[in-house]
Amino acid sequence: MKVDRQKTVVKVFNKEIKDVYAIGRKIGEGGYGKVYYATHRESGIPRAIKAIPKKKLDQDNQKYILIEFESLSKLDHPNLVKLIERYEDEDNIYLVQEYLSGQQLYEEMSNKEQFTEEEARKIFMQALSAINYIHSMNVSHRDIKAENFVFTTESSDTIKLIDFGLSSSFISITEGQSKPNLLRMRTPVGTKMYVAPEVYNRVYTEKCDIWSAGVMLYALLCGYPPFFSHDDAKLKKKILKGNVKFPEEDWANISPQAKELIKSIFVPEKLRPSAKQCMEHDWFKLDLNQVSISSIHTATVQRLKTLSKTNLFRQSIQYIIAYRCRLQEDEIERFSKLFTRIDYQMVGYVSYDACREYFARCFADQGEFERFFEAMDIDGNGRVYWNEFLSAIINHSIFLKDENLREAFQFLDRDGKGFFTAQDFKIAIGDQHLSLGGAHANFGNVIQEAFPGKEIITLEEFMIFMKQPIGDSYIE
């Protein structure tokens, strides 16, 4: 089964948003519209919905809205907010995202004034991990700042990058390429205090995000930004000079490695390190914790061993639930950290070699491990991305919760008929571009394997199948 990572969300449902979501209080507001707290009527799962009035949008603004949607829809990483789906009616465009109940990093910084160096290191590593991943997917955020990182819950130390409204796709440039400036970004966007000097010159690359991240790190460590003025012209002059200072009264207790990393960031674009190079800096080696196989719970190991027995229909549903539904925050946080540690190459996914290093000892032989990896690697490209990893490793009790199963069923039964067919399954999964091959050459075969002789699948039949032991077909 393959999934095109550039189409992992539903673009438009054939329903009105008010019929699917109960929209409540306003929780935020941006340049294009307001953000509301909402709950999914069928499952009760909370969401954040950005409502964007069409009357406020000219052609350029509509382009930016589509950019945000397309940018988020192809990304899959534990430190990025998930875009669930998009709705549209006569008056508004609605972007439905996962709801993050924690504060903005900026709010935390304002409340605490200053983080410890250890806290700052853990936060900044997550920020770099998100930036490194989006850059590997040829996306530049272009508005990296503390306001655009949000803690997943009030008690969590996991942050997620939000608001891709100013993001841009880019083409990687290699040294020696003819006329490389033609491939660079040119629109001056971003938040003034965080903007890289080359953005003012209207010729820049994704490394503008690294400069902005450096501004955030500086403020995390001392409580104030490296470049500041209430006068825009003076602020621009300071940024263009790029002279960063470390006043003794605020920086005496900060490690030399942290200062070295910051100084390496505030340099001309060509000399500035990539996100991955920043993650490899000596500062992060001060807090290097290895994940051993002994830290993986026995029950988790058992789930991994049964994964290869999971049929394609169940595998599809588990992927959908892991992406769309309410999961246990403590498990997500634990597995997010495990995912990051296993990805020792810092590429934004778990490679075959990295997976074998951590999990091979769980299996009796190489063949058993091969079958496990093949099942976990949904898109068959040798890379296990975050949602693939999560759907494989999360506690199976999550997949058995009625509210999660009901939302997954509604995802398939878009028209509210009370059942879905192989064609409905094809349409719904097609939005995530799942491709079935081999012995299961079409969606009808996948349905027949799970529900022999059935042409329509009701909610009751769906629930019974999903709650049966893995490997079984539906039995009346």
Secondary structure as GFF3:
##gff-version 3
##sequence-region A 1 476
A	DSSP	beta_strand	2	3	.	.	.	ID=ss1
A	DSSP	alpha_helix	17	20	.	.	.	ID=ss2
A	DSSP	beta_strand	21	29	.	.	.	ID=ss3
A	DSSP	beta_strand	34	40	.	.	.	ID=ss4
A	DSSP	beta_strand	46	53	.	.	.	ID=ss5
A	DSSP	three_ten_helix	54	56	.	.	.	ID=ss6
A	DSSP	alpha_helix	59	73	.	.	.	ID=ss7
A	DSSP	beta_strand	83	88	.	.	.	ID=ss8
A	DSSP	beta_strand	92	98	.	.	.	ID=ss9
A	DSSP	alpha_helix	105	112	.	.	.	ID=ss10
A	DSSP	alpha_helix	117	136	.	.	.	ID=ss11
A	DSSP	beta_strand	139	140	.	.	.	ID=ss12
A	DSSP	three_ten_helix	146	148	.	.	.	ID=ss13
A	DSSP	beta_strand	149	151	.	.	.	ID=ss14
A	DSSP	beta_strand	159	161	.	.	.	ID=ss15
A	DSSP	beta_strand	168	169	.	.	.	ID=ss16
A	DSSP	three_ten_helix	180	183	.	.	.	ID=ss17
A	DSSP	three_ten_helix	192	194	.	.	.	ID=ss18
A	DSSP	alpha_helix	197	200	.	.	.	ID=ss19
A	DSSP	alpha_helix	208	222	.	.	.	ID=ss20
A	DSSP	alpha_helix	232	241	.	.	.	ID=ss21
A	DSSP	alpha_helix	248	251	.	.	.	ID=ss22
A	DSSP	alpha_helix	256	265	.	.	.	ID=ss23
A	DSSP	three_ten_helix	269	271	.	.	.	ID=ss24
A	DSSP	alpha_helix	275	279	.	.	.	ID=ss25
A	DSSP	alpha_helix	282	285	.	.	.	ID=ss26
A	DSSP	three_ten_helix	293	295	.	.	.	ID=ss27
A	DSSP	alpha_helix	298	306	.	.	.	ID=ss28
A	DSSP	three_ten_helix	307	309	.	.	.	ID=ss29
A	DSSP	alpha_helix	312	324	.	.	.	ID=ss30
A	DSSP	alpha_helix	329	342	.	.	.	ID=ss31
A	DSSP	beta_strand	350	351	.	.	.	ID=ss32
A	DSSP	alpha_helix	352	359	.	.	.	ID=ss33
A	DSSP	three_ten_helix	360	362	.	.	.	ID=ss34
A	DSSP	alpha_helix	366	376	.	.	.	ID=ss35
A	DSSP	beta_strand	383	384	.	.	.	ID=ss36
A	DSSP	alpha_helix	386	393	.	.	.	ID=ss37
A	DSSP	three_ten_helix	396	400	.	.	.	ID=ss38
A	DSSP	alpha_helix	402	412	.	.	.	ID=ss39
A	DSSP	beta_strand	419	421	.	.	.	ID=ss40
A	DSSP	alpha_helix	422	430	.	.	.	ID=ss41
A	DSSP	beta_strand	434	435	.	.	.	ID=ss42
A	DSSP	alpha_helix	443	450	.	.	.	ID=ss43
A	DSSP	beta_strand	456	458	.	.	.	ID=ss44
A	DSSP	alpha_helix	459	467	.	.	.	ID=ss45
###
